[in-house]
């Protein structure tokens, strides 16, 4: 198998896990495989990234952020 025919698997530094029940609901944020905190909005994800020196230009880029259990607009339990 050559590199061209192999699928690209992104390993982004930032992972935002599924929504957890709470008041208000939150999502756990991991950076470089370590839990770094909770996010209740997109701005919390950006703040966590900035604290680790990561500048995020596109929250939809799978090479930058992986959204688990929803996308950047998912902030409530379904």
N, CA, C and O of each residue as an XYZ file, in Angstrom:
312
protein
N       0.844     -1.171      0.000
C       0.000      0.000      0.000
C       0.889      1.234      0.000
O       1.841      1.332      0.774
N       0.570      2.153     -0.863
C       1.347      3.387     -0.916
C       0.702      4.437     -0.041
O      -0.444      4.291      0.386
N       1.443      5.493      0.221
C       0.898      6.562      1.048
C      -0.313      7.212      0.400
O      -1.245      7.613      1.098
N      -0.315      7.322     -0.908
C      -1.414      7.981     -1.597
C      -2.710      7.183     -1.444
O      -3.783      7.774     -1.314
N      -2.628      5.870     -1.457
C      -3.842      5.066     -1.365
C      -4.280      4.802      0.075
O      -5.366      4.268      0.302
N      -3.451      5.169      1.043
C      -3.833      4.942      2.436
C      -4.734      6.081      2.913
O      -4.538      7.231      2.520
N      -5.714      5.773      3.753
C      -6.604      6.832      4.246
C      -5.876      7.761      5.212
O      -4.958      7.352      5.924
N      -6.303      9.010      5.219
C      -5.726      9.991      6.147
C      -6.498      9.928      7.453
O      -7.716     10.103      7.464
N      -5.810      9.684      8.538
C      -6.435      9.658      9.848
C      -5.866     10.824     10.646
O      -4.671     10.877     10.937
N      -6.745     11.748     10.989
C      -6.313     12.936     11.725
C      -6.096     12.597     13.198
O      -6.874     11.856     13.799
N      -5.041     13.143     13.759
C      -4.756     13.035     15.189
C      -4.622     14.449     15.729
O      -3.518     14.913     16.018
N      -5.758     15.134     15.862
C      -5.697     16.525     16.311
C      -5.251     16.622     17.764
O      -5.441     15.698     18.554
N      -4.657     17.756     18.094
C      -4.211     17.986     19.470
C      -5.375     18.219     20.407
O      -5.272     17.944     21.602
N      -6.493     18.726     19.878
C      -7.650     19.067     20.709
C      -8.776     18.073     20.446
O      -9.134     17.815     19.297
N      -9.328     17.519     21.524
C     -10.488     16.651     21.415
C     -11.549     17.158     22.385
O     -11.281     17.377     23.566
N     -12.761     17.340     21.857
C     -13.884     17.796     22.673
C     -14.861     16.628     22.751
O     -15.448     16.228     21.746
N     -15.026     16.087     23.950
C     -15.848     14.903     24.145
C     -17.333     15.268     24.211
O     -17.691     16.445     24.250
N     -18.192     14.243     24.224
C     -19.640     14.433     24.203
C     -20.164     15.215     25.389
O     -19.494     15.360     26.411
N     -21.369     15.710     25.230
C     -22.012     16.540     26.252
C     -22.318     15.706     27.494
O     -22.860     14.605     27.402
N     -21.965     16.248     28.643
C     -22.229     15.628     29.941
C     -23.380     16.377     30.615
O     -23.464     17.602     30.526
N     -24.264     15.641     31.286
C     -25.362     16.334     31.965
C     -24.837     17.172     33.125
O     -23.916     16.761     33.831
N     -25.406     18.305     33.312
C     -25.007     19.201     34.396
C     -25.834     20.462     34.306
O     -26.659     20.611     33.404
N     -25.618     21.352     35.222
C     -26.314     22.627     35.198
C     -25.282     23.736     35.159
O     -24.813     24.148     36.220
N     -24.906     24.237     34.012
C     -25.337     23.842     32.677
C     -24.562     22.620     32.184
O     -23.549     22.247     32.777
N     -25.038     21.991     31.091
C     -24.301     20.863     30.512
C     -22.907     21.311     30.069
O     -22.688     22.493     29.807
N     -21.974     20.378     29.988
C     -20.602     20.720     29.615
C     -19.991     19.606     28.780
O     -20.533     18.504     28.697
N     -18.859     19.906     28.166
C     -18.090     18.929     27.402
C     -16.669     18.936     27.947
O     -16.126     19.993     28.267
N     -16.078     17.772     28.049
C     -14.705     17.646     28.530
C     -13.753     17.922     27.369
O     -13.965     17.449     26.253
N     -12.712     18.686     27.645
C     -11.722     19.042     26.631
C     -10.408     18.351     26.956
O      -9.912     18.418     28.081
N      -9.855     17.683     25.944
C      -8.533     17.067     26.054
C      -7.592     17.753     25.078
O      -7.966     18.068     23.948
N      -6.371     17.980     25.531
C      -5.323     18.498     24.661
C      -4.122     17.586     24.814
O      -3.653     17.326     25.922
N      -3.636     17.106     23.681
C      -2.500     16.173     23.657
C      -2.755     14.957     24.548
O      -1.840     14.452     25.198
N      -4.026     14.484     24.573
C      -4.380     13.291     25.326
C      -4.604     13.497     26.809
O      -4.872     12.533     27.527
N      -4.504     14.714     27.285
C      -4.689     15.015     28.707
C      -5.972     15.827     28.896
O      -6.233     16.760     28.136
N      -6.765     15.482     29.894
C      -7.950     16.276     30.216
C      -7.485     17.614     30.785
O      -6.724     17.664     31.751
N      -7.961     18.699     30.164
C      -7.526     20.027     30.609
C      -8.667     20.845     31.206
O      -8.427     21.896     31.801
N      -9.907     20.376     31.054
C     -10.999     21.120     31.654
C     -12.332     20.836     31.017
O     -12.483     19.914     30.215
N     -13.310     21.660     31.399
C     -14.672     21.557     30.906
C     -14.968     22.770     30.036
O     -14.473     23.870     30.282
N     -15.786     22.544     29.013
C     -16.226     23.639     28.149
C     -17.741     23.690     28.169
O     -18.410     22.662     28.062
N     -18.269     24.876     28.306
C     -19.714     25.073     28.257
C     -20.120     25.835     26.998
O     -21.305     26.044     26.736
N     -19.105     26.249     26.217
C     -19.327     26.981     24.967
C     -18.058     26.909     24.124
O     -16.998     26.511     24.607
N     -18.181     27.294     22.879
C     -17.032     27.298     21.961
C     -15.899     28.149     22.516
O     -14.729     27.798     22.367
N     -16.232     29.251     23.146
C     -15.197     30.147     23.665
C     -14.327     29.451     24.713
O     -13.141     29.756     24.832
N     -14.908     28.518     25.475
C     -14.126     27.768     26.463
C     -13.114     26.854     25.775
O     -12.001     26.670     26.267
N     -13.501     26.290     24.647
C     -12.575     25.443     23.875
C     -11.421     26.291     23.355
O     -10.259     25.892     23.438
N     -11.747     27.453     22.824
C     -10.705     28.356     22.306
C      -9.777     28.842     23.416
O      -8.571     28.967     23.205
N     -10.331     29.116     24.593
C      -9.513     29.566     25.722
C      -8.568     28.462     26.185
O      -7.407     28.727     26.497
N      -9.064     27.224     26.231
C      -8.207     26.099     26.622
C      -7.080     25.918     25.611
O      -5.931     25.690     25.991
N      -7.406     26.018     24.329
C      -6.379     25.895     23.286
C      -5.327     26.988     23.433
O      -4.129     26.716     23.355
N      -5.768     28.207     23.643
C      -4.842     29.333     23.786
C      -3.932     29.147     24.993
O      -2.757     29.512     24.950
N      -4.470     28.581     26.071
C      -3.656     28.354     27.274
C      -2.515     27.379     27.003
O      -1.508     27.387     27.711
N      -2.671     26.541     25.982
C      -1.623     25.590     25.609
C      -0.866     26.036     24.370
O      -0.130     25.257     23.765
N      -1.052     27.301     23.996
C      -0.308     27.868     22.869
C      -0.798     27.428     21.509
O      -0.055     27.496     20.530
N      -2.052     26.972     21.433
C      -2.619     26.515     20.167
C      -3.558     27.592     19.638
O      -4.499     27.994     20.323
N      -3.304     28.050     18.435
C      -4.187     29.002     17.780
C      -5.103     28.223     16.856
O      -4.635     27.488     15.987
N      -6.403     28.380     17.038
C      -7.382     27.671     16.222
C      -7.984     28.655     15.232
O      -8.619     29.634     15.625
N      -7.781     28.388     13.941
C      -8.334     29.240     12.894
C      -9.640     28.679     12.352
O     -10.485     29.429     11.865
N      -9.810     27.345     12.436
C     -10.996     26.707     11.863
C     -11.442     25.571     12.780
O     -10.798     24.524     12.833
N     -12.535     25.776     13.496
C     -13.050     24.753     14.411
C     -13.628     23.542     13.686
O     -13.922     22.527     14.317
N     -13.795     23.636     12.364
C     -14.305     22.522     11.571
C     -13.196     21.691     10.941
O     -13.476     20.707     10.257
N     -11.946     22.072     11.159
C     -10.809     21.343     10.581
C     -10.505     20.115     11.439
O     -10.070     20.260     12.582
N     -10.728     18.897     10.903
C     -10.491     17.688     11.693
C      -9.022     17.462     12.050
O      -8.718     16.641     12.915
N      -8.115     18.177     11.400
C      -6.699     18.081     11.764
C      -6.385     18.928     12.997
O      -5.309     18.797     13.582
N      -7.318     19.795     13.394
C      -7.117     20.695     14.525
C      -7.947     20.273     15.731
O      -7.426     20.156     16.840
N      -9.251     20.042     15.512
C     -10.172     19.711     16.598
C     -11.006     18.499     16.206
O     -11.516     18.419     15.089
N     -11.140     17.560     17.133
C     -12.047     16.433     16.926
C     -13.215     16.597     17.883
O     -13.035     16.667     19.099
N     -14.416     16.656     17.318
C     -15.651     16.784     18.089
C     -16.264     15.399     18.216
O     -16.601     14.780     17.207
N     -16.413     14.907     19.431
C     -16.969     13.586     19.693
C     -18.391     13.758     20.228
O     -18.614     14.528     21.162
N     -19.349     13.045     19.639
C     -20.714     13.114     20.135
C     -21.435     14.395     19.773
O     -22.303     14.853     20.516
N     -21.089     14.966     18.656
C     -21.727     16.199     18.200
C     -20.696     17.118     17.569
O     -19.524     16.760     17.449
N     -21.128     18.280     17.172
C     -20.214     19.237     16.559
C     -20.064     20.467     17.449
O     -20.449     20.452     18.619
N     -19.510     21.511     16.889
C     -19.247     22.718     17.683
C     -20.521     23.418     18.147
O     -20.462     24.312     18.991
N     -21.677     23.018     17.600
C     -22.943     23.619     18.005
C     -23.713     22.753     19.004
O     -24.812     23.123     19.417
N     -23.156     21.615     19.393
C     -23.834     20.688     20.294
C     -23.391     20.952     21.734
O     -22.275     20.611     22.124
N     -24.282     21.566     22.518
C     -23.963     21.910     23.895
C     -25.041     21.488     24.894
O     -24.977     21.848     26.069
N     -26.037     20.718     24.421
C     -27.055     20.197     25.308
C     -27.168     18.694     25.107
O     -26.828     18.176     24.044
N     -27.650     17.990     26.139
C     -27.836     16.547     26.064
C     -29.068     16.278     25.219
O     -30.112     16.900     25.413
N     -28.942     15.342     24.272
C     -30.075     15.006     23.394
C     -30.736     13.742     23.831
O     -31.707     13.307     23.211
